[in-house]
Amino acid sequence: MKDFSSYKYCPTLAVRPSEIKGLEFLPDETKDRMLPCFLLAPWANSKTLELTLVRIEKAFRNRHYLLDIDRDYKIPNSEEKKISQPQEQLISLKDPKNNYQNWIEFIKQSKWIVPCVQTKDQNISGIQFQLEEFRKLDRRFCLRIERNGRTSKLSETVEAFSKSGSADFIILLEGGWASDPLTLTAWFDEILKGKLQKIDAEVPAIISSTSIPKNFVHIEGVSKLPIKSRDLFEELTRLRNRPTLIYGDWGSTRPRDPSKGGGNQPIPRIDYPQNKFWCIARSKERNWAYKDLAIEIINQTDVWNGNLAVWGEEMIQSTKNSDKLGIDTPQKNVAARVNLHLHLQAWFNHEDEIVEKEFEDEWVD
């Protein structure tokens, strides 16, 4: 496996169709720069949880990836709806019994998994047991610390990792969603300069957050929204006391909201990511269709590139050229946005290289 510090970008991705499709259609050279963290949940209509791994590894073939349990995935009350086999499996993986033995066994199924150590309801010895089991499997692993408090007993968790006697892991600091991630600076700084002091400073740390809006009803016409996770990362880079900080975000998405259902069908919208902002086209007043939206995006001469040679940009171009091709659903818009966002963030500060490269497409329209 590559050295953790060599990765340029570490997105956190739920295993939803739009995210996985956006990732799958990236060029190989872009994927090689990334170490995504997938949040394990049942894949749509699959019969076993193992099929989620199959889908991940189809999209991210022959590459290592971080894997954690998606604790925001909503499992229905068994009295209201029959629980599927993959959902039952997910429940079993959350079981802390025997130091998360079910999770350890599940990880054995793929050599490409870099597992996130499960710390919920574990003491120092329980966490150390997991570390030793992963080392027996010749695996590196990840300490994922979530701001929402799921990483219980953080001091004990850090103590367990510091006593492990090795730096064969990576730390993922997860800030989650915030309208302005800069407000999270103090939390990240406290963890980096305080609670992680016992861990070897050479261990890389991923700084992850997301600021994608929770709704877009305030947008009329074409607007530019800043990618504020980048501002947070740049601020922490200035304050850092660890040699290697790696940028992470949610791939232009956000965590699941277990309290929300499907909702109403939103009006058409096309999102066009840039390095540090998203260009959003949407108009309720003018009743823009997807083709109108694509034309508006492409007419933004200070924004539109047209030479990225990746699937997401091709989808917008196809939408402009035909009513029957390209983006015609909210899900396709998200997939195209994710594809472009992942590509640009993986090549951040190397924009000249992306334009010069002739990427070989893996996708078929």
Secondary structure, 3 states (H helix, E strand, C coil): CCCHHHCCECCEEECCHHHHHHHHCCCHHHHCCECCEEEECCCCCCCCCHHHHHHHHHHCCCCCEEEEECCCCCCCCCCCCCCCHHHHHHHHHCCCHHHHHHHHHHHCCCCCEEEECCCCCCCHHHHHHHHHHHHHCCCCEEEEEECCCCCCCHHHHHHHHHCCCCCCEEEEEEEEECCCHHHHHHHHHHHHHHHCCCCCCCCCEEEEEECCCCCCCCCCEEEEEECHHHHHHHHHHHHCCCCCEEEEECCCCCCCCCCCCCCCCCCCCEEEECCCEEEEEECCCCCCCHHHHHHHHHCCCCCCCCCCCCHHHHHHHHHHHCCCCCCCCHHHHHHHHHHHHHHHHHCCCCHHHHHHCCCCCCCCC
